[in-house]
Amino acid sequence: MLNELHVVVAFGVNGEWSTDDKIPFYSKEDMRHFKRITLNKNVMMGHGTYESLTKIDNDPLRDRNKLYVITSDVRKLSSKDKIFTFITYEEALEIIAKETIYLIGGYGLVCGLATHVDYWHISNISEEYIVSTEHTVKHNWRTDLPLGKLVSVETNPEFTYLLYKGFKS
């Protein structure tokens, strides 16, 4: 099997993306969807994303194979045996060359690896599930990210799921 890089992200209907370790929306259905996509997979994220998830749950991604976290503070995260840390994009690309990865954020890491993405899994959260825009950065993800070709669309009351095949594939 060829190794692939999948990006799994969610944006508010107006392009809201979390910042300051806060998620600006809440959708139980999107959380279930996220779990279905990433369960028993190798997950990669930035240090801020990791920190924000552990504020919610001490082991939020417990049913994933391995966790890769980009950070300069390797001492802080290396206590859990399934967490592997790296510091540079080059190191991230070396990991991706060896195994299929599901990248879940943050925005800087997603943008830094965007040209290497095989599939984009995007949840566009419906307006009524936005809980705060106090700590958000708004992006036009449709133009900021090199998404490639739209492969499928699924809608439900809480979010619209869009699957794009990246330009790399």
Secondary structure, DSSP 8 states (H G I E B T S, - for coil): ----EEEEEEEETT-EEEBTTB-SB--HHHHHHHHHHHTTSEEEEEHHHHHHHHHH-SSTTTTSSEEEEE-S-HHHHTTSTTEEEE-SHHHHHHHHHHS-EEE---HHHHHHTGGG-SEEEEEEE-GGGB---TTEEE--HHHHS---EEEEEEE-SSEEEEEEE-TT-
